[in-house]
Amino acid sequence: MMKKTKAQAKTDRLIAKYGGFFAFNNKQLTEGYDKITKSGHVVKGDKVKHLSHGLHVPSKNVNAFIKEL
């Protein structure tokens, strides 16, 4: 297994901090949304935004996520 770079570790931390998840189909989108709902990052009905390469972040957190990248 390859060691993570500082950039990869930072990105992973930010994804977790802001409730991001990866989804490549509707089933994964539903599962990811349910997971971040249970963790308190969103409440049912809040929107998520697809940023890139399957990464979804709660809409309310997009600006903060991008700012910290």
MDAnalysis code that builds the backbone (N, CA, C; Angstrom):
import MDAnalysis as mda
import numpy as np

u = mda.Universe.empty(207, n_residues=69, atom_resindex=np.repeat(np.arange(69), 3), trajectory=True)
u.add_TopologyAttr("name", ["N", "CA", "C"] * 69)
u.add_TopologyAttr("resid", np.arange(1, 70))
u.add_TopologyAttr("resname", ["MET", "MET", "LYS", "LYS", "THR", "LYS", "ALA", "GLN", "ALA", "LYS", "THR", "ASP", "ARG", "LEU", "ILE", "ALA", "LYS", "TYR", "GLY", "GLY", "PHE", "PHE", "ALA", "PHE", "ASN", "ASN", "LYS", "GLN", "LEU", "THR", "GLU", "GLY", "TYR", "ASP", "LYS", "ILE", "THR", "LYS", "SER", "GLY", "HIS", "VAL", "VAL", "LYS", "GLY", "ASP", "LYS", "VAL", "LYS", "HIS", "LEU", "SER", "HIS", "GLY", "LEU", "HIS", "VAL", "PRO", "SER", "LYS", "ASN", "VAL", "ASN", "ALA", "PHE", "ILE", "LYS", "GLU", "LEU"])
u.atoms.positions = np.array([
    [0.844, -1.181, 0.000],
    [0.000, 0.000, 0.000],
    [0.887, 1.241, 0.000],
    [0.519, 2.202, -0.834],
    [1.322, 3.423, -0.931],
    [1.016, 4.366, 0.228],
    [2.030, 5.076, 0.666],
    [1.867, 6.061, 1.718],
    [1.176, 7.291, 1.148],
    [0.245, 7.861, 1.901],
    [-0.470, 9.046, 1.441],
    [0.445, 10.263, 1.486],
    [0.269, 11.118, 0.499],
    [0.994, 12.380, 0.512],
    [0.282, 13.331, 1.472],
    [0.942, 14.433, 1.795],
    [0.313, 15.434, 2.658],
    [-0.957, 15.973, 2.015],
    [-0.924, 16.169, 0.701],
    [-2.095, 16.693, -0.012],
    [-3.261, 15.707, 0.064],
    [-2.981, 14.418, -0.105],
    [-4.042, 13.403, -0.019],
    [-4.624, 13.352, 1.389],
    [-3.751, 13.422, 2.382],
    [-4.211, 13.379, 3.774],
    [-5.076, 14.608, 4.077],
    [-4.672, 15.773, 3.579],
    [-5.441, 16.998, 3.795],
    [-6.804, 16.884, 3.134],
    [-6.829, 16.396, 1.910],
    [-8.096, 16.243, 1.196],
    [-9.017, 15.283, 1.921],
    [-8.498, 14.156, 2.382],
    [-9.298, 13.193, 3.136],
    [-9.877, 13.833, 4.397],
    [-9.061, 14.625, 5.080],
    [-9.511, 15.302, 6.307],
    [-10.642, 16.284, 5.996],
    [-10.492, 17.043, 4.909],
    [-11.517, 18.019, 4.542],
    [-12.815, 17.348, 4.102],
    [-12.696, 16.255, 3.382],
    [-13.893, 15.517, 2.966],
    [-14.663, 15.050, 4.200],
    [-13.959, 14.526, 5.173],
    [-14.611, 14.071, 6.407],
    [-15.182, 15.255, 7.190],
    [-14.427, 16.337, 7.280],
    [-14.850, 17.512, 8.043],
    [-16.141, 18.118, 7.491],
    [-16.249, 18.175, 6.181],
    [-17.387, 18.849, 5.554],
    [-18.466, 17.894, 5.046],
    [-18.370, 16.634, 5.377],
    [-19.422, 15.686, 5.033],
    [-19.432, 15.265, 3.579],
    [-18.268, 15.260, 2.966],
    [-18.187, 14.837, 1.577],
    [-18.214, 13.322, 1.441],
    [-18.590, 12.872, 0.274],
    [-18.580, 11.442, -0.033],
    [-18.511, 11.258, -1.541],
    [-18.100, 10.086, -1.955],
    [-18.012, 9.757, -3.369],
    [-19.177, 8.870, -3.758],
    [-19.786, 9.187, -4.887],
    [-20.891, 8.389, -5.410],
    [-20.824, 8.403, -6.928],
    [-20.991, 7.212, -7.503],
    [-20.916, 7.075, -8.955],
    [-22.202, 6.530, -9.551],
    [-23.208, 6.313, -8.697],
    [-24.526, 5.906, -9.179],
    [-25.560, 6.301, -8.117],
    [-26.827, 6.140, -8.439],
    [-27.894, 6.578, -7.531],
    [-27.883, 5.836, -6.200],
    [-27.550, 4.549, -6.228],
    [-27.499, 3.770, -4.984],
    [-26.425, 4.338, -4.050],
    [-25.238, 4.600, -4.582],
    [-24.156, 5.154, -3.772],
    [-24.504, 6.567, -3.288],
    [-25.199, 7.338, -4.120],
    [-25.610, 8.684, -3.723],
    [-26.559, 8.611, -2.525],
    [-27.519, 7.713, -2.611],
    [-28.468, 7.534, -1.502],
    [-27.756, 7.067, -0.244],
    [-26.860, 6.098, -0.382],
    [-26.118, 5.590, 0.781],
    [-25.248, 6.687, 1.401],
    [-24.554, 7.452, 0.572],
    [-23.713, 8.539, 1.075],
    [-24.533, 9.602, 1.773],
    [-25.665, 9.963, 1.179],
    [-26.537, 10.972, 1.778],
    [-27.065, 10.487, 3.126],
    [-27.485, 9.229, 3.181],
    [-27.962, 8.669, 4.450],
    [-26.871, 8.704, 5.514],
    [-25.645, 8.403, 5.113],
    [-24.514, 8.403, 6.053],
    [-24.259, 9.805, 6.619],
    [-24.269, 10.824, 5.747],
    [-23.999, 12.181, 6.258],
    [-25.198, 12.753, 6.999],
    [-26.389, 12.219, 6.732],
    [-27.562, 12.612, 7.515],
    [-27.422, 12.074, 8.935],
    [-27.038, 10.809, 9.040],
    [-26.859, 10.186, 10.360],
    [-25.727, 10.837, 11.151],
    [-24.696, 11.312, 10.444],
    [-23.560, 11.933, 11.142],
    [-23.827, 13.393, 11.490],
    [-24.938, 13.947, 11.001],
    [-25.298, 15.322, 11.357],
    [-24.779, 16.401, 10.418],
    [-24.145, 16.016, 9.321],
    [-23.656, 17.017, 8.371],
    [-24.791, 17.687, 7.602],
    [-25.898, 16.968, 7.420],
    [-27.091, 17.518, 6.772],
    [-28.320, 17.011, 7.498],
    [-29.429, 17.684, 7.272],
    [-30.723, 17.164, 7.703],
    [-31.476, 16.770, 6.446],
    [-32.374, 15.815, 6.579],
    [-33.130, 15.310, 5.443],
    [-33.701, 16.494, 4.656],
    [-33.438, 16.502, 3.366],
    [-33.922, 17.577, 2.499],
    [-32.836, 18.558, 2.085],
    [-31.737, 18.621, 2.853],
    [-30.616, 19.482, 2.456],
    [-30.040, 18.967, 1.141],
    [-29.545, 19.866, 0.339],
    [-28.978, 19.505, -0.958],
    [-27.490, 19.205, -0.837],
    [-27.013, 18.342, -1.748],
    [-25.577, 18.117, -1.906],
    [-25.193, 18.542, -3.315],
    [-23.945, 18.896, -3.474],
    [-23.444, 19.374, -4.761],
    [-22.356, 18.435, -5.256],
    [-22.442, 18.053, -6.524],
    [-21.391, 17.243, -7.146],
    [-20.273, 18.197, -7.547],
    [-19.077, 17.983, -7.018],
    [-17.958, 18.874, -7.326],
    [-17.127, 18.348, -8.485],
    [-16.645, 17.131, -8.377],
    [-15.785, 16.583, -9.423],
    [-15.462, 15.131, -9.114],
    [-15.291, 14.338, -10.151],
    [-14.842, 12.947, -10.017],
    [-15.644, 12.160, -8.991],
    [-16.947, 12.393, -8.933],
    [-17.808, 11.642, -8.033],
    [-17.889, 12.192, -6.621],
    [-17.184, 13.286, -6.334],
    [-17.199, 13.867, -4.988],
    [-18.434, 14.743, -4.809],
    [-19.195, 14.448, -3.771],
    [-20.380, 15.221, -3.406],
    [-20.147, 15.828, -2.029],
    [-20.530, 17.098, -1.872],
    [-20.379, 17.809, -0.608],
    [-21.707, 18.529, -0.337],
    [-22.145, 18.581, 0.917],
    [-23.361, 19.337, 1.208],
    [-23.242, 20.765, 0.651],
    [-24.292, 21.231, -0.002],
    [-24.264, 22.547, -0.648],
    [-23.844, 23.651, 0.312],
    [-24.301, 23.564, 1.547],
    [-23.975, 24.604, 2.527],
    [-22.491, 24.628, 2.892],
    [-21.752, 23.557, 2.577],
    [-20.337, 23.463, 2.936],
    [-19.385, 23.650, 1.754],
    [-19.921, 23.816, 0.553],
    [-19.073, 23.856, -0.644],
    [-18.039, 24.982, -0.570],
    [-18.463, 26.191, -0.267],
    [-17.518, 27.317, -0.252],
    [-16.410, 27.127, 0.775],
    [-16.758, 26.678, 1.969],
    [-15.741, 26.450, 2.996],
    [-14.792, 25.328, 2.586],
    [-15.340, 24.270, 1.995],
    [-14.515, 23.150, 1.536],
    [-13.493, 23.636, 0.509],
    [-13.967, 24.354, -0.494],
    [-13.073, 24.833, -1.556],
    [-12.042, 25.812, -1.007],
    [-12.467, 26.670, -0.108],
    [-11.542, 27.669, 0.471],
    [-10.373, 27.006, 1.199],
    [-10.645, 25.873, 1.854],
    [-9.597, 25.194, 2.627],
    [-8.710, 24.276, 1.789],
    [-9.120, 23.999, 0.545],
    [-8.314, 23.093, -0.281],
    [-6.925, 23.603, -0.502],
])
